[in-house]
Every structure is written in structure tokens, then in C-alpha cells.
């Protein structure tokens, strides 16, 4: 089995609203072009139990992942589908209220490596509102970006945190990765 040695690049970031947590059902994947960077750090810790002056038993907890996704700009659909903001019907103005309720979503993306592309999915994510900013134009142009913090935890009904393709994953599965949220076959 071939093993990837280096990872580089980020593309094909997308989300799919989690429509039914009990069955692990998602809406359509919506692509978010303009992915700049992604850093999701593992959450959890090692617990050690001591006896007879040694580590008698140890275990590591899996509390998911948390980190930042930076895009050139988050699409308005992300604001409404995930963050619960409202698109005002008459004037088509996107409105954020302090009472907005965010919704869980599946998150997909692709990272290149030395052998083949690796596709990832996180099954139960929440996100913060994106950061905002701007700067005056100077002699050179520098684009502003937006960042959200994503928290990815287990989808309890299916006991899934994340999945990724390998060098041996059929190309058809990698192509379909960005149309529907992949889940393992049920036994």
C-alpha cells in the first residue's frame, strides 16, 4: 500500500446542512470557493492511571477537532443555512440578529499530496460567525479574507467524527465526495 509523504494545497471546501441528526441525513453539499487555509487541531487528552509506581492504564479521549477555516469570502448561503441569519425578502439584505440559531453541518474539503488527492469529511460541525475587516488601498493590493472557527465532534447516532480517502480509494468515490456526504456502509 502506497503511503502519502507530504500534504499541500487546499480546495473544494464545502458544507452540507445536517437535516436529521438521528439518521445522519444531510442536505446537498454547497461548495465554498476561495479556500485559503484550514487548521483543525485534535481535542482530547491522555488520562493515566497509576498503580504499583507505574502507569497501570492509559487512554486517550476523542473530543473531535477545533480550528480555523479561512476563505476569501463566505457565501451568503453559509450565513443562512449554517449561521441562521435571514435574507430580508424585499430588499435582499442579509440580517444578523443576536437570536440567530446556528445549525450543525457536514464539512468536506480536499488536500493534495504526493500520491493523490485526499478528500476529508467531518460529520458534525458548528461554526462561529466570520471575522470581518478591511484596509485602505496602498501601492500594492492585498486581499482581505474571512475566518470562522469550526468545532467538529462525533455524530452520536452514527458514532462518526471524520473520514478521509486513501491512495487506494476508487476515483469514482473521490469524485462523488463533493456531491453527497460519504458514510460507511451499515452492517
N, C-alpha and C positions, 0 to 999 in steps of 0.2 A: 504494500500500500504506500503510495506516494505521500509525503508529508510536506505541508507548506513550511517555508523557511522565513519569509518576510511578508508583511502586510503593508499596503499603501493604498491611498485613494479612498474616497467615499462618494457613493452615488446612490440613486434610486431610493431615497428616503421616502417613506410613505406611512400612512396610518389607516386603520380601519376601525370604526366605532365598534365597541363591544356591545352588541344589542341584547344578548342574553347570557349572563354570567353562568347560570346553572348548566347550560348546554354547550357553552363555549362557542356561541354563534356571533359572527361579525358581519357588519355591513361591508360594502365594497371598499377596496383599498383606494385611497386617494393619494396620488403622488404629490410630493412637496419638492419641486425642483429648486436648485440653488444650495445644496448641502455644502457647508464649509468645513465643519468639524463635529466630531462626536466623541465624548469621553464618558463612558459608563463604568463606574467603579463598583466592585462587588461590595455587598453589605452583609455583615455577619462577623462572627468571631469564633475563635477556638476556645473551647471550655476544657479545662484539665481537672481531673480528679486525682488527688494524691493519696497514696497508701503505702505502707512499708518503705517510706522515704524515697519513693519513685513516683513517676506519673503512671498511675494504675490504669487509667482510661482517659481517652480524649476524643472529642467530637467537634466538628465544625458546623455551625448553623448556616443556613442559606436564607438570607433575608432579601434576596433579589439584588438589584443594581440601582445605582442612582448617579446622575451626572448631567452634563450639559449637551444639548444639541444646538448648533449654530447654523442658521440658514441666512441666505441673503435677505429673504423676507418670508414670513409665514403666510400661507394663503388664507383668505377670508374664511374659507370653509373650515379650516382648523379652528379658527376663533369661534365659529358657531357650533360645529359638530363636537368639538372636544372641550372647549372652554365655556360653552354655554352662553356666549354672547348673542345678541339679537341683531339681525339686519332689519332696520326700520323699513317698512314696506313702501311708503310713499317716496321718501327722499333717498332711499338706498344708502343710509348711513349706518355703519356698524357701531352698535352701542354696547359699552361695557357697564354693568351695574355691580354694586357691591353684593348683590344677592344672586349673581350668576352661579350655577351649579356645574362644575366640571364633570366630565364623563370619562370612563375608562376606555382604553383603546388598545389595539394591537399595533406594534411598530415594526416595520420592515426596513432593511437597508442592505446595501451591497458594499463589500470591501474587496479590492483586488489583492491578489497575492502572486507569488512567483509561479504557481502551477495553474490555477484557475480562479475565477471569481468565487467569493464566499458570500452566500446570502444568509442573513440573520433575521430572526423574528423574536420579539419579546411579546408575551401573551397578555399581560395585564398591566398597563401603564397608566399613569396620570402625569399631568404636566402643569407647570406654572404658567402664568402669563408671560409673554415675551418681553425682554428688555427693550427699551426704546432709546434712541439717541440720534444725534445729528451733529454736524460740524461744518463750519464755514469752508467754502472752496478756497484753496490756496493755489500755488503754482502747479502742484500735481494733484491728481484726483485720487481719493481714497474712498472706496465704497463703505457705507455703514452696513452692519449686519444686525440680526436679532438672535437672541439666545433664550431658550427655555430650559428649565431643569426638569428632567424626566425621572420618575421613580417607577421601576419595573419590579413587580412582586409576583408571587405564584398566583395562577388562576386556580383557586381551590377546587372547583368542580372537576378539573382535569389533572390537577397536580403538576402543571406545566409552568416553568419560568421562561425558558428560552430554547431555541433550536437553531442550528446552523447547518448549511450544506457542507459537504466534503468534496475532495477531488474526485471521488467515485460517484457522487450524486449524478443521476442522469440529467442531461442538458434540458430535457423537457420539464423536469421538476423545477430547475432553476428559472426557466422562462415563466412558468406558472406561479412562481413565488410572489410575483408582484400583481397578481390578479385576485387571488384569494389567500386567506391566512392558512398556511400549511399546518396540519395537525397529524400526529401519528395515528395509524390505523388502530381502531379499537379491537380488542380481542373478544 
